Amino acid sequence: MVASTQARQRLVGPLHLTVEVVNAIYQRSHRGPAPERLSEAEADQALTRFLAFPLALLNLTPLYQQAFAFARNHGLSNRHYRE
């Protein structure tokens, strides 16, 4: 992301991107082996740095609807959620 902003490239993402990143930072600070966890100060810094990026959050509802229809029409399944 830093390289993109330095190159003056526009950063875009879906509306839920911020929630996902905040959750990832929180999870990284509360789960896993202690040496790999973020400290409170590191988590705060990570969140502050992320929120400082000039992101354009886009409403991708039409794309989600198209992807849903495509998956349904082609018999695709999401293996990510299978055990």
C-alpha positions, -999 to 999 in steps of 0.1 A, spaced: 0 0 0 28 24 7 44 18 -27 10 24 -43 5 57 -25 41 68 -33 34 60 -70 2 80 -67 -19 50 -76 -55 51 -65 -63 26 -38 -98 10 -39 -116 -16 -21 -151 -29 -11 -171 -11 15 -164 -38 41 -126 -35 37 -121 -14 68 -141 -38 90 -120 -67 77 -87 -50 83 -98 -38 118 -108 -74 126 -75 -88 113 -55 -64 134 -76 -73 165 -72 -110 158 -35 -107 154 -32 -90 187 -54 -115 206 -47 -149 190 -19 -172 182 14 -178 200 25 -149 222 57 -141 202 36 -137 170 9 -114 186 9 -77 181 13 -57 213 -14 -31 221 9 -4 209 17 -23 176 -20 -29 170 -28 8 176 -1 18 152 -12 -7 126 -48 7 128 -37 43 127 -15 36 96 -42 18 78 -68 45 85 -44 71 72 -43 56 37 -65 74 12 -88 46 2 -117 48 -21 -143 24 -8 -167 12 -35 -201 -2 -34 -197 -35 -53 -233 -48 -49 -237 -53 -87 -205 -72 -88 -215 -94 -59 -248 -101 -76 -231 -110 -109 -206 -133 -91 -234 -150 -72 -253 -156 -104 -222 -168 -122 -214 -193 -94 -250 -206 -94 -251 -209 -131 -218 -228 -133 -224 -250 -103 -194 -236 -84 -190 -241 -47 -169 -223 -21 -143 -248 -8 -130 -222 16 -157 -229 41 -156 -267 38 -137 -288 64 
